[in-house]
Amino acid sequence: MEFKYKKNIISGGRTVFSGEYPKPMVCPHCGIHTDSAITKADIFNYTEDEQAYVVSFRCTDCEKTFLCVYIGTSGGIRPEAIIPVSEENPVSDNIKKLSPQGAKLHSQSERAALRSDYELAMAGYRSALESIIKDYAIKIRNESQDDVASKTLGKAIEAYLEEDILKSADVVRILGNGATHYVNAYEDIDFSTFKLYYDWVLQYIDHRYQIAHPPVTR
């Protein structure tokens, strides 16, 4: 699940939480990015020191309602659960055929993202992208396997991707690398931004796969 920080949880004219909170940006029903509207919210005692904030959102696309449970204090809250639980978003069948290892790494990264383990997810997606780009270079561009395997991800991006998608792939590489460092120089860039660029690159490679494998030929 992707989140973006928003200000104040307000329900029925009452401010339930005052401050910035992580708002779900993907509907667990339809999987569409959405700026869902709050329909109802309330607060309950959870432990001696923390409260539970239960917020109902309505998706602007499918119009279904889902819940987010937050735990914390008036100083800050964190998402604890989304109801219903989101299903992982697998790669397309084309990507699975092109890069089984990349698809496997993608699936593992999806599970980390659903738990809000974003640093692990970003590092995993970066690894998935490396496998997918290298398989694309070998199987679609007919590059030498030995040459492809020896390249770093940065060199593979430069050598095998066209200019219109190269910068997007570099965003994934740089932010994915940053998530593994002791000091992350890019921690101010949220996960949803990273995932947007990652998805763009996968869509591009999926499109190139379809061009190389038309359903009919002369």
C-alpha positions as a Markdown table, in Angstrom:
| # | Residue | x | y | z |
|---|---|---|---|---|
| 1 | Met | 0.0 | 0.0 | 0.0 |
| 2 | Glu | 1.2 | 3.5 | -0.9 |
| 3 | Phe | 0.7 | 6.5 | 1.4 |
| 4 | Lys | 1.1 | 10.2 | 1.1 |
| 5 | Tyr | 1.2 | 12.6 | 4.0 |
| 6 | Lys | -1.9 | 14.8 | 4.3 |
| 7 | Lys | -3.1 | 17.3 | 6.9 |
| 8 | Asn | -5.7 | 16.6 | 9.6 |
| 9 | Ile | -8.3 | 13.9 | 9.9 |
| 10 | Ile | -11.7 | 15.6 | 10.0 |
| 11 | Ser | -15.1 | 13.8 | 10.2 |
| 12 | Gly | -18.5 | 15.5 | 10.6 |
| 13 | Gly | -16.9 | 18.8 | 11.2 |
| 14 | Arg | -14.8 | 17.4 | 14.1 |
| 15 | Thr | -11.0 | 17.2 | 13.9 |
| 16 | Val | -10.2 | 13.7 | 15.0 |
| 17 | Phe | -6.4 | 14.1 | 14.4 |
| 18 | Ser | -4.6 | 17.4 | 14.0 |
| 19 | Gly | -1.3 | 17.2 | 12.0 |
| 20 | Glu | 0.2 | 15.3 | 9.2 |
| 21 | Tyr | -0.8 | 11.6 | 8.7 |
| 22 | Pro | -0.1 | 9.0 | 6.0 |
| 23 | Lys | -3.1 | 8.7 | 3.8 |
| 24 | Pro | -3.7 | 5.6 | 1.6 |
| 25 | Met | -3.2 | 6.5 | -2.0 |
| 26 | Val | -4.3 | 3.1 | -3.6 |
| 27 | Cys | -7.8 | 1.6 | -3.2 |
| 28 | Pro | -7.5 | -2.0 | -1.8 |
| 29 | His | -10.7 | -2.9 | -3.8 |
| 30 | Cys | -9.8 | -1.8 | -7.3 |
| 31 | Gly | -6.0 | -1.1 | -7.0 |
| 32 | Ile | -6.4 | 2.4 | -8.6 |
| 33 | His | -4.4 | 5.4 | -7.3 |
| 34 | Thr | -7.0 | 7.6 | -5.6 |
| 35 | Asp | -7.2 | 10.6 | -3.3 |
| 36 | Ser | -10.1 | 9.0 | -1.4 |
| 37 | Ala | -12.5 | 11.1 | 0.7 |
| 38 | Ile | -12.8 | 10.5 | 4.4 |
| 39 | Thr | -16.4 | 9.5 | 5.2 |
| 40 | Lys | -16.1 | 8.8 | 8.9 |
| 41 | Ala | -13.4 | 8.7 | 11.6 |
| 42 | Asp | -13.2 | 8.1 | 15.3 |
| 43 | Ile | -10.6 | 7.6 | 18.1 |
| 44 | Phe | -10.4 | 4.9 | 20.7 |
| 45 | Asn | -8.1 | 4.1 | 23.6 |
| 46 | Tyr | -5.6 | 1.4 | 22.5 |
| 47 | Thr | -3.0 | 1.2 | 25.2 |
| 48 | Glu | -2.1 | 3.3 | 28.2 |
| 49 | Asp | -0.1 | 5.6 | 26.0 |
| 50 | Glu | -1.6 | 5.3 | 22.5 |
| 51 | Gln | -4.9 | 5.6 | 20.7 |
| 52 | Ala | -6.4 | 3.8 | 17.7 |
| 53 | Tyr | -7.7 | 6.0 | 15.0 |
| 54 | Val | -10.2 | 4.3 | 12.7 |
| 55 | Val | -10.8 | 6.1 | 9.4 |
| 56 | Ser | -13.3 | 5.2 | 6.6 |
| 57 | Phe | -12.3 | 6.3 | 3.1 |
| 58 | Arg | -14.4 | 6.1 | -0.1 |
| 59 | Cys | -12.5 | 5.5 | -3.4 |
| 60 | Thr | -13.1 | 8.2 | -6.0 |
| 61 | Asp | -12.9 | 5.5 | -8.7 |
| 62 | Cys | -14.9 | 2.4 | -7.7 |
| 63 | Glu | -16.7 | 4.3 | -4.9 |
| 64 | Lys | -16.2 | 1.4 | -2.5 |
| 65 | Thr | -15.4 | 2.1 | 1.2 |
| 66 | Phe | -12.3 | 0.8 | 3.0 |
| 67 | Leu | -10.9 | 1.3 | 6.4 |
| 68 | Cys | -7.5 | 2.4 | 7.7 |
| 69 | Val | -6.5 | 1.8 | 11.3 |
| 70 | Tyr | -3.8 | 4.1 | 12.7 |
| 71 | Ile | -2.0 | 3.7 | 16.1 |
| 72 | Gly | -0.3 | 6.6 | 17.9 |
| 73 | Thr | -0.7 | 9.7 | 19.9 |
| 74 | Ser | -1.7 | 13.3 | 19.2 |
| 75 | Gly | 1.9 | 13.9 | 18.2 |
| 76 | Gly | 2.0 | 11.4 | 15.4 |
| 77 | Ile | 0.2 | 8.3 | 14.0 |
| 78 | Arg | 1.2 | 5.3 | 11.9 |
| 79 | Pro | -0.9 | 3.0 | 9.7 |
| 80 | Glu | -1.4 | -0.4 | 11.4 |
| 81 | Ala | -3.9 | -2.1 | 9.0 |
| 82 | Ile | -5.9 | -1.6 | 5.9 |
| 83 | Ile | -9.3 | -3.4 | 5.6 |
| 84 | Pro | -9.8 | -5.2 | 3.3 |
| 85 | Val | -6.2 | -6.4 | 2.9 |
| 86 | Ser | -4.8 | -5.5 | -0.5 |
| 87 | Glu | -3.7 | -8.2 | -2.8 |
| 88 | Glu | -0.2 | -8.0 | -4.3 |
| 89 | Asn | 0.0 | -6.5 | -7.8 |
| 90 | Pro | 1.8 | -9.0 | -10.0 |
| 91 | Val | 3.7 | -8.1 | -13.1 |
| 92 | Ser | 2.1 | -8.8 | -16.5 |
| 93 | Asp | 2.3 | -12.2 | -18.1 |
| 94 | Asn | 4.7 | -10.7 | -20.7 |
| 95 | Ile | 7.2 | -9.8 | -18.0 |
| 96 | Lys | 6.8 | -13.2 | -16.3 |
| 97 | Lys | 7.7 | -14.8 | -19.7 |
| 98 | Leu | 10.6 | -12.4 | -20.3 |
| 99 | Ser | 12.1 | -12.5 | -16.8 |
| 100 | Pro | 11.0 | -15.2 | -14.3 |
| 101 | Gln | 13.6 | -14.1 | -11.8 |
| 102 | Gly | 12.6 | -10.5 | -12.2 |
| 103 | Ala | 8.9 | -11.4 | -11.7 |
| 104 | Lys | 9.9 | -13.4 | -8.5 |
| 105 | Leu | 11.8 | -10.5 | -7.1 |
| 106 | His | 8.9 | -8.2 | -7.9 |
| 107 | Ser | 6.4 | -10.4 | -6.0 |
| 108 | Gln | 8.7 | -10.5 | -3.0 |
| 109 | Ser | 9.0 | -6.7 | -3.1 |
| 110 | Glu | 5.2 | -6.3 | -3.4 |
| 111 | Arg | 4.7 | -8.3 | -0.2 |
| 112 | Ala | 7.2 | -6.0 | 1.6 |
| 113 | Ala | 5.4 | -2.9 | 0.3 |
| 114 | Leu | 2.0 | -4.2 | 1.5 |
| 115 | Arg | 3.6 | -4.4 | 5.0 |
| 116 | Ser | 4.8 | -0.8 | 4.6 |
| 117 | Asp | 8.4 | -2.0 | 4.7 |
| 118 | Tyr | 9.3 | 0.5 | 2.0 |
| 119 | Glu | 13.1 | 0.4 | 2.2 |
| 120 | Leu | 13.1 | -3.4 | 1.7 |
| 121 | Ala | 10.5 | -3.0 | -1.1 |
| 122 | Met | 12.5 | -0.3 | -2.9 |
| 123 | Ala | 15.7 | -2.4 | -2.7 |
| 124 | Gly | 13.8 | -5.4 | -4.0 |
| 125 | Tyr | 12.1 | -3.5 | -6.9 |
| 126 | Arg | 15.5 | -2.2 | -7.9 |
| 127 | Ser | 16.9 | -5.8 | -8.0 |
| 128 | Ala | 13.8 | -6.9 | -9.9 |
| 129 | Leu | 14.4 | -4.1 | -12.5 |
| 130 | Glu | 18.0 | -5.2 | -13.0 |
| 131 | Ser | 16.9 | -8.7 | -13.8 |
| 132 | Ile | 14.1 | -7.5 | -16.1 |
| 133 | Ile | 16.3 | -5.0 | -18.0 |
| 134 | Lys | 19.1 | -7.6 | -18.5 |
| 135 | Asp | 16.6 | -10.3 | -19.7 |
| 136 | Tyr | 15.1 | -7.6 | -22.1 |
| 137 | Ala | 18.6 | -6.9 | -23.4 |
| 138 | Ile | 19.3 | -10.6 | -24.0 |
| 139 | Lys | 15.9 | -11.9 | -25.2 |
| 140 | Ile | 14.6 | -8.8 | -27.1 |
| 141 | Arg | 17.6 | -6.9 | -28.2 |
| 142 | Asn | 19.7 | -10.1 | -28.8 |
| 143 | Glu | 22.7 | -8.8 | -26.8 |
| 144 | Ser | 25.5 | -11.1 | -25.7 |
| 145 | Gln | 24.6 | -12.7 | -22.4 |
| 146 | Asp | 28.2 | -12.4 | -21.1 |
| 147 | Asp | 28.3 | -8.7 | -21.9 |
| 148 | Val | 24.9 | -8.1 | -20.3 |
| 149 | Ala | 25.7 | -10.1 | -17.2 |
| 150 | Ser | 29.0 | -8.2 | -16.5 |
| 151 | Lys | 27.3 | -4.7 | -16.5 |
| 152 | Thr | 26.2 | -2.9 | -13.5 |
| 153 | Leu | 22.5 | -1.8 | -13.5 |
| 154 | Gly | 23.6 | 1.8 | -14.3 |
| 155 | Lys | 25.6 | 0.7 | -17.4 |
| 156 | Ala | 22.8 | -1.7 | -18.5 |
| 157 | Ile | 20.3 | 1.2 | -18.4 |
| 158 | Glu | 22.6 | 3.4 | -20.4 |
| 159 | Ala | 23.4 | 0.7 | -22.9 |
| 160 | Tyr | 20.0 | -1.0 | -23.4 |
| 161 | Leu | 17.2 | 1.5 | -22.8 |
| 162 | Glu | 16.1 | 4.2 | -25.1 |
| 163 | Glu | 16.4 | 7.9 | -24.1 |
| 164 | Asp | 12.7 | 8.4 | -23.5 |
| 165 | Ile | 12.7 | 5.8 | -20.6 |
| 166 | Leu | 16.3 | 5.9 | -19.5 |
| 167 | Lys | 15.9 | 8.7 | -16.9 |
| 168 | Ser | 12.9 | 6.9 | -15.3 |
| 169 | Ala | 15.0 | 3.8 | -14.9 |
| 170 | Asp | 17.7 | 5.8 | -13.4 |
| 171 | Val | 15.3 | 7.2 | -10.8 |
| 172 | Val | 14.5 | 3.6 | -9.7 |
| 173 | Arg | 18.2 | 2.7 | -9.6 |
| 174 | Ile | 19.2 | 5.8 | -7.6 |
| 175 | Leu | 16.4 | 5.6 | -5.1 |
| 176 | Gly | 16.6 | 1.9 | -4.8 |
| 177 | Asn | 20.4 | 2.1 | -4.0 |
| 178 | Gly | 19.7 | 4.9 | -1.5 |
| 179 | Ala | 17.3 | 2.7 | 0.4 |
| 180 | Thr | 20.2 | 0.3 | 1.2 |
| 181 | His | 22.6 | 3.0 | 2.5 |
| 182 | Tyr | 23.2 | 3.8 | 6.1 |
| 183 | Val | 22.5 | 7.5 | 5.3 |
| 184 | Asn | 19.8 | 7.8 | 2.6 |
| 185 | Ala | 20.3 | 11.0 | 0.8 |
| 186 | Tyr | 16.9 | 10.7 | -0.8 |
| 187 | Glu | 14.6 | 9.8 | 2.2 |
| 188 | Asp | 12.5 | 12.9 | 1.5 |
| 189 | Ile | 11.3 | 11.3 | -1.7 |
| 190 | Asp | 8.3 | 9.2 | -0.9 |
| 191 | Phe | 7.7 | 5.6 | -1.9 |
| 192 | Ser | 4.7 | 6.5 | -4.2 |
| 193 | Thr | 7.0 | 8.6 | -6.4 |
| 194 | Phe | 9.6 | 5.7 | -6.6 |
| 195 | Lys | 6.8 | 3.2 | -7.5 |
| 196 | Leu | 5.4 | 5.5 | -10.2 |
| 197 | Tyr | 8.7 | 5.5 | -12.0 |
| 198 | Tyr | 9.3 | 1.8 | -11.5 |
| 199 | Asp | 5.8 | 1.1 | -13.0 |
| 200 | Trp | 6.6 | 3.3 | -16.0 |
| 201 | Val | 9.7 | 1.3 | -16.8 |
| 202 | Leu | 7.9 | -2.0 | -16.5 |
| 203 | Gln | 5.1 | -0.7 | -18.8 |
| 204 | Tyr | 7.7 | 0.3 | -21.4 |
| 205 | Ile | 9.4 | -3.1 | -21.4 |
| 206 | Asp | 6.1 | -4.8 | -21.5 |
| 207 | His | 5.3 | -2.7 | -24.6 |
| 208 | Arg | 8.6 | -3.6 | -26.2 |
| 209 | Tyr | 7.9 | -7.3 | -25.5 |
| 210 | Gln | 4.5 | -7.0 | -27.3 |
| 211 | Ile | 6.1 | -5.4 | -30.3 |
| 212 | Ala | 8.6 | -8.2 | -30.5 |
| 213 | His | 5.9 | -10.9 | -30.1 |
| 214 | Pro | 2.9 | -9.8 | -32.3 |
| 215 | Pro | -0.2 | -12.1 | -32.2 |
| 216 | Val | 0.0 | -12.5 | -36.0 |
| 217 | Thr | 2.7 | -12.1 | -38.6 |
| 218 | Arg | 2.9 | -12.0 | -42.4 |
